[in-house]
Amino acid sequence: MEYATIEELVSLAEAAETSISEIVLQVEVEEEEITEAEIKKSMLANLKVMKDAVAYGRQNNIQTGGGLVGDEALKLGQYLTVAAEAEKDNIYNKIITFALATAEVNAGMGKIVAGPTAGASGIVPAVILAIGEENNLNDQSMSEALFTAAGLGYVVSKKATLAGAAGGCQAECGVGAAMAAGAAVELRGGTPRMAAAAFAMALKNMLGLVCDPVAGLVEVPCVKRNAFAAAHAYTASTMALAGIRSVIPADEVIMAMTEIGDQMPTCLKETSRGGLAVTPTALKIKEELRD
């Protein structure tokens, strides 16, 4: 059993009357020639790293290389402690807090799961952990959603790119949002077809996103971009669960992302020679860090 496209992955799940996560797990068992129990144990270990990063980022002022970020998750957490009850219980607030926390841990060279990349590492865990917390889900359920995210990301890695240096941030935060959206649909009880729709909607609405890190650091705008992308992913999952479909299929959205990345100038692909990275403030920060 194998898949090379999102459509093939969905079709396999539909034919077997099972979830995307189960198909991804079974393919992994076949390809790696290890037991299902071993693979599940490995994914649970990834989930623990994600939980630890969120917890640490929420509770600590992270010391990053450039010192441009580090207390965003703390500030948001402090705000929510005095906010109205409706604000505290808002899942979007949890999602953006978790995403900021993880992205700041990454910026501070802490331990994270690079899925799909280190620079976009806050998106998938933020969405899955927030949904899990809201619905009192166990670790097994959340780790299954990670298999869904992994399978969707795998297709992109084979058909296109996950590197900001090759495709801009659409290939990092964009794909991260798409992976999280598909996983969220499954976690919230949706079908494989709905997961594919969420993936497509999340990615197509982040097409063209450039990679323009200030001073070459994965701090600005990367950390806050993770939070926006995570909220975006949850929105896409809700739309898909409502039965809203993407007119452009997921695999064609991936194709479009590749073409856009190829057309994108090098200065907007992780080189820090365009976009926000060359604004007056960004150039001043770069000089100050160089001194």
N, C-alpha and C positions, 0 to 999 in steps of 0.2 A: 504494500500500500504506500502511495506517495502522492504528493501534490506539488505543483509548481506555480499555481495561481490561486487567488482568493476564491474564484468560482469553483475550482477543483476541490478546494478545502471544504467549501460549503456543500457541494454536491456529495462528497463522501459522508459528511455528517448527516445530511438529509437521507441518503440511501440507507445508512445504518440506523437511522432514527435515534441519533445521539447528538452530543454537543461537539462543538469545535474543539474544546479542550480535550475530550476523549480521543478524538482522531489524532491530534497533535501528540498526545501521550503515547498512543499505540505506534505511531510512526517512529517516535523517538526510541521506543523499546526495540523495534525492528532494526533501526539503523545503528544504534549504539551497542546492541547485543548485551544489554544489561537488564536487570529485572525491573518491573514496574515499581516495585517497592523502593528500589534504589533511586530511581528517577524522581519519584514523589518526595523522597527524603531530601534530595538535592534542592528541589523547588521550595520545600518548606524552609530550608536553610536560607534561600534567597529572600523569602518572605520575612524571616527574622531580621536579616540585615536591613531590609526596608523599614521595618518597625523601629529598629534601633536608631536609624538615621532620623526618622521623623521625631522620635522622642528626644534625641539629643539636640536637634536643631530647634525644637520648640522651647527648650529649657536653657539654652546657652547662647551667649554672644559669640558667634564664630569668628575666629581670627583668620582672615583670608590674606592671600598674598598682596593684593592691592589695597585692602582695607576699604573697598568701595561698597561692600555689603557685609552682612554678618548678623544684623539684628532685626531684619525684616519680619521673620517668623515670631520673634519675641514681641515686637511692637504690635503685631496683629493679635497675638494671644492676649496681650495686656488690654488691648482695646475691647476684645470680646468678653473679658471678665466683667467689664462694667457696662456692656451693651445691653440692650433690651433682650428679653428671653427669646423673642423671635429671631434675633440676630445670632444669638448663641447657638440655636438649634438649626440654623440654616446650613444645609449640607455644602453649599458653595463656599461658605466661610471655612469649613473644615478642609475642603479640598484645596483651597488656595493656601491655607496655613501649612498643610502637610507638604505641598509642593515647594513652598518657599523654604521650609525647614530642610528638606532633602537637598535641594539645589545649593543651599548655603553650606551644608555639610560637605558637599562635593567641592565647592569653591575653597573650602578650608582644608582640602586634601584628606577628608575623612572617608570612612568606608561606606560605599554605596553600591547599588547594583546598576551597572551601566546598560540600561535598557530603554530605548535602543542605543543610546550613547551616554557618556558621563554628563555631557552638557545638557541633556534632556532627561536626566535621571529622576527628576522629581515628579514627572507627569503620571506615569503608570501607577507607582505606589500611592500617590495622593488620591487618585480616583478609587482604586480598589480598597485601600484601607479606610477611606471615609465611608464608602458604601458599607463595608463590613462593620464598622463601628455603629453606623446608623441603624443597621438591621440585625445587630448581635450575631453576625455570622462567625463561624469557627474558622480556624486556620486552614483546614482542608478545603473549605469552599473558596476561600480567597486564593489559595495556591492553585486551585483548578483554573481560576480566572487568569492567573499568570500564564498558564499553558496556552490559553486562547490568545493573549497578547503576544506571546512568543511565536505562535504559529503565523499570526498576521505579519509580525515584523520579519519573520524568516522569508516570507514571500518577497517583501520589499528588498531585503538584502540580496536576494538572488536575481531579481528582475531590474533593480535600480541601484540606489545607494542609500546609506544611512549617514554619510559623512557630510558635515557642513562644508568642508573644503572642496567637495565635488558638486554638491547640490544646493548649498545654502542651508539656512535653518529650517526650510520647509522639509528637508530630509532628516532633521533631528527633532525639533519640537513638533513639526507637522506630523511626522510619522509617529512620534510618541503619543500625540493626541489621538491619532487614528487607532493605534493599538489599544490605548486606554478606553476609547469609545466602544470598540468591539467587545473588549473584556467586560465593560460595564453592562452592556446589553445582556450578556450571558449571566452575569452575576445577579441581574435584576429580573431574570426569568424569561428573557427574550429568545427568539429562535436564531439559528445560524444565519438565516437570510437577513434578519434584522441586524445582526452583528456586522455583516458585510455592508449593509446600508449605512450604519453608524460610522464605520471605518471610512467609507467613501465620503460622507458628508463632512467629517472632521478634517480629512486631508485636503479635500478640494477647496475648502474655505481658508486654508493656510498656504495655498499655492503661491509661490513668488516670494515667500518670506526669506529675507536675506540674512546672512551671518556676518555681523559687524561688531565683534567684541572690542570694547574700549580697552586700549593699551594691550590688546592681545590676551586679555584675561577672561576666564569664564565666569565673569561677575556681572558686568553691565553690557547689554541688557538681559543677559542669559537667565539670571535668577528669577527676575520678575516675569520674564517670558514663560518660564515653566508654569507659574501660577495661572497666567492667562490661558495657556494651552490646556491645562488640566480642567479648568472651568469650561472651556470650549468642548472638551471631550465629553463631559457629563451632559452638556446641552445636546450634543449630537446623539448620545445614547437615548435621551428622553424623546427626541424627535423620532428616532427609529422605532422605539417601543410604541409610539402612537400610530405607527403604520406609515409614517412618511418615508418615502424611498428616495434614493439618489437616482436622478435621471441618467447620470453618467455612471456606469458600473465601476466598482472598486479597482479592477485591473486596468481600466482605461484611465482612471485618475492617477494611478501609479505611473502609467506611460506618460501622461501629461506632465507629471512632476519631473520625470527624467528629462523631457524635452526642455522644460523651463530651466532646469539646472544647467543644461548644456548651453542655453542661450544667455544665461546670467553671466555678467562680466566677472572676471577673477577678483576684482576689487571688492566684490560683495560676497565672496565665499571664503570667509575665515582669515583673510589676509590683513584685516584691520586697516585697509586702505580706502574704505568707502563707508557710506552710511553714517551711523552714529559715531563711528570710530574716528572720523575726521572733522567732527564739529569743534568749534573753538574750545569748549569746555573739555572735551575728550582729549584734544591735543595738549592742553595744559596739564591734565592729569598724567598723561604719558610722560611729559617732561619732568614733572614732579617725582614720579616713580623712578625715573632714570637717574635722578640726582642722588 
